[in-house]
């Protein structure tokens, strides 16, 4: 399969390393209340409204009716005025066409490492995403679908796997790649890798910026950290292995034996 790795770029991410987070405001047809919360709100609202009707002229009838109506509105429409005012929500859909992480919910990681190779060499190897599992231990496989889209499968705690499809939002040869996951994704994420040539032949600094929404939110991130799966450490270790692979052609194991050899890139011209 011949894949075009030419420059592609969305104007909305031209000056950004990561697609922006965005509030879950409930505007533009996007609900800011999760499906489970909508059901509970609807049931509670119907119960309160029904109870208010039975109160006849008691002073509690009006407040109960108002609360019941409010909950019914949340359940039927999926929009919560309170969430809108707070710029948050329990649904993961945002109002942005490119943002995948709701505002205030994502975990951001930025790691960098200088490698004694040219930006062109590093970019070419990284741009063929099927090469990434060779030095990213948490990745099980990446399948390139076309020049813009790919399918990623990653290892998860307790021997499980998670997967998502991703698309490239910006591709600047020898400089930068920006991507985001597509819905539905087990772990919504967005990120970039930047290649910056250092002066006086001091190599290339590779900077990875990543933002993701862990399963179960912040609790999931804490549990993952306890089990040694904290992504900040993973990214730093991945960059170290990338440096070893590109500079020496192999990745040493703990026992000092090489693991993996840098062969010909799978990229097809």
C-alpha positions in Angstrom: 0.0 0.0 0.0 1.4 3.4 -1.0 0.8 6.0 1.7 1.2 9.8 1.1 3.1 11.3 4.0 2.8 14.9 2.7 1.9 17.9 4.8 -1.6 17.9 6.1 -2.9 20.5 8.6 -6.1 21.8 10.1 -6.1 25.5 10.6 -7.6 25.0 14.1 -4.5 23.2 15.3 -1.8 25.1 13.3 -0.3 26.8 16.3 -1.2 24.2 18.9 0.7 21.0 19.9 -2.5 19.4 21.3 -6.1 19.9 20.2 -7.7 22.2 22.8 -9.9 20.9 25.6 -13.4 22.4 25.5 -16.2 22.9 28.0 -19.2 20.5 28.0 -21.8 23.2 27.7 -24.7 21.2 26.3 -24.8 23.6 23.3 -25.0 22.7 19.6 -27.0 19.6 20.3 -24.4 17.9 22.6 -25.8 16.7 25.9 -23.8 17.5 29.0 -25.6 14.8 31.2 -24.6 11.2 30.9 -27.1 8.6 29.9 -27.2 7.0 33.3 -27.8 10.4 35.0 -30.5 11.2 32.5 -32.4 8.1 33.4 -32.1 8.8 37.1 -33.0 12.4 36.7 -36.1 11.5 34.7 -37.3 8.9 37.2 -36.7 11.2 40.2 -38.3 14.1 38.3 -41.4 12.1 37.5 -41.7 10.9 41.0 -41.4 14.4 42.5 -43.7 15.9 40.0 -46.3 13.2 40.7 -46.0 13.6 44.5 -46.3 17.4 44.2 -49.6 17.0 42.4 -51.0 15.0 45.3 -50.1 17.8 47.8 -52.9 20.0 46.6 -52.5 23.4 48.2 -49.8 22.5 50.6 -46.8 24.9 50.7 -44.4 22.1 49.6 -46.3 21.4 46.4 -44.7 24.3 44.4 -41.0 23.7 45.3 -41.4 19.9 44.8 -43.1 20.6 41.4 -40.3 22.9 40.3 -37.5 20.5 41.3 -39.4 17.6 39.6 -39.8 19.7 36.5 -36.1 20.6 36.5 -35.1 17.0 36.9 -37.5 16.0 34.1 -36.0 18.6 31.8 -32.5 17.2 32.5 -33.6 13.7 31.8 -35.5 14.5 28.6 -33.1 16.9 27.0 -29.8 15.7 28.4 -28.8 19.3 29.2 -28.3 20.7 32.7 -28.3 24.5 33.1 -26.2 24.1 36.3 -23.5 22.1 34.4 -23.6 24.7 31.6 -22.9 27.5 34.1 -20.0 25.6 35.6 -18.7 24.6 32.2 -18.6 21.0 33.1 -20.7 17.8 32.7 -20.9 14.1 33.0 -21.1 13.3 29.3 -17.9 12.9 27.4 -19.1 14.7 24.2 -17.8 18.2 23.7 -18.9 21.1 21.6 -15.7 21.1 19.5 -15.2 19.4 16.2 -11.6 18.5 17.1 -11.4 18.4 20.9 -11.7 14.9 22.5 -11.0 15.8 26.1 -13.6 17.7 28.1 -12.2 20.8 29.9 -10.8 20.0 33.3 -11.0 16.2 32.9 -7.9 15.3 31.0 -4.4 14.4 32.3 -1.6 16.2 30.4 1.9 14.8 30.0 4.9 16.6 28.3 8.2 14.8 28.0 11.3 15.5 25.9 14.6 13.9 25.0 17.5 14.9 22.8 18.6 12.2 20.2 21.8 12.3 18.1 20.0 11.9 14.8 18.6 14.3 12.3 15.0 15.5 12.6 14.3 14.0 9.1 15.4 10.5 10.2 13.4 10.6 13.5 10.3 12.0 11.8 10.4 9.4 9.1 10.6 6.5 11.6 7.9 7.9 13.9 5.6 8.9 11.0 5.2 5.2 10.1 3.1 4.5 13.2 3.5 0.7 12.7 7.1 1.3 14.0 5.9 2.6 17.4 5.3 -0.7 19.2 9.0 -1.4 18.6 9.9 1.0 21.4 6.5 1.8 23.1 6.1 -1.2 25.4 2.4 -0.3 26.3 1.5 -0.5 22.6 0.5 -3.9 21.3 -0.1 -2.9 17.6 -0.8 0.0 15.3 -2.5 -0.6 12.0 -2.1 2.2 9.4 -5.4 2.5 7.5 -4.4 5.3 5.2 -2.3 8.5 5.2 -4.4 10.1 7.9 -6.1 7.3 9.9 -4.9 4.4 12.0 -6.1 1.9 14.6 -4.2 1.6 17.9 -4.3 -1.3 20.4 -2.6 -0.8 23.8 -2.0 -3.0 26.8 -3.9 -2.3 30.0 -3.6 -3.5 33.6 -4.6 -7.0 34.5 -3.7 -8.4 31.0 -6.5 -6.4 29.3 -6.2 -4.3 26.1 -7.8 -1.1 25.0 -8.2 0.2 21.4 -9.1 3.3 19.5 -9.0 4.8 16.0 -6.9 7.9 15.5 -6.6 10.6 12.9 -3.8 13.0 12.1 -4.8 16.7 12.5 -1.5 18.2 11.5 1.5 16.8 9.7 4.6 18.9 9.1 7.4 16.8 7.7 10.5 16.7 9.8 8.8 19.0 12.4 5.6 17.9 14.0 2.7 15.5 14.0 -0.6 16.1 15.8 -3.2 13.5 16.3 -6.4 12.7 18.2 -8.5 9.7 18.9 -11.9 9.2 17.3 -15.2 8.3 19.0 -15.8 5.8 20.3 -12.5 5.3 22.1 -11.7 3.2 25.2 -9.3 6.0 26.2 -10.0 9.4 24.6 -6.7 11.0 23.9 -4.9 13.6 21.8 -1.2 14.4 21.4 1.7 15.5 19.3 5.4 14.9 18.7 7.7 17.7 17.8 11.2 17.4 16.3 13.5 20.4 16.9 17.0 20.5 15.5 19.6 21.7 18.0 22.4 24.0 16.9 26.1 23.0 16.4 25.2 19.4 15.6 23.8 18.6 19.0 21.1 16.3 17.7 17.3 16.7 17.7 15.0 17.3 20.7 11.9 15.1 20.5 9.0 16.5 22.6 5.9 14.4 23.2 2.8 16.1 24.4 -0.1 13.9 25.4 -3.5 14.4 27.0 -5.9 11.6 27.8 -9.0 10.8 29.8 -8.4 7.6 31.8 -11.1 5.1 32.4 -12.9 5.9 35.7 -11.4 9.4 35.5 -8.9 10.4 38.1 -9.5 7.3 40.2 -8.5 5.2 37.2 -5.3 7.2 36.9 -4.5 6.7 40.6 -5.1 2.9 40.3 -2.9 2.7 37.2 -0.1 4.5 39.0 -0.3 2.1 41.9 0.1 -0.8 39.5 3.1 0.8 37.8 1.2 1.9 34.7 1.5 5.7 35.1 1.6 7.2 31.6 4.1 9.9 32.5 6.7 7.3 33.3 5.7 5.3 30.3 6.2 8.2 27.9 9.7 9.0 29.4 10.7 5.3 29.1 9.4 5.2 25.5 11.5 8.2 24.6 14.6 6.6 26.2 14.0 3.4 24.2 13.4 5.4 21.0 16.8 7.2 21.6 18.5 3.8 22.1 16.9 2.3 19.0 17.7 5.3 16.7 21.3 5.9 18.0 22.5 2.3 18.4 20.1 0.2 16.3 18.9 -1.9 19.3 17.2 -1.6 22.7 19.2 -3.3 25.5 17.2 -5.4 28.0 17.8 -5.4 31.7 20.1 -8.4 31.3 22.2 -6.5 28.7 21.0 -8.4 25.8 19.7 -6.5 22.8 16.0 -6.4 22.2 15.0 -5.5 18.7 17.1 -4.3 15.9 16.7 -1.2 13.9 16.0 -2.5 10.4 14.5 -1.0 7.4 11.5 1.2 8.1 8.2 -0.2 6.9 7.3 3.1 5.3 6.6 2.7 1.6 7.5 5.4 -0.7 
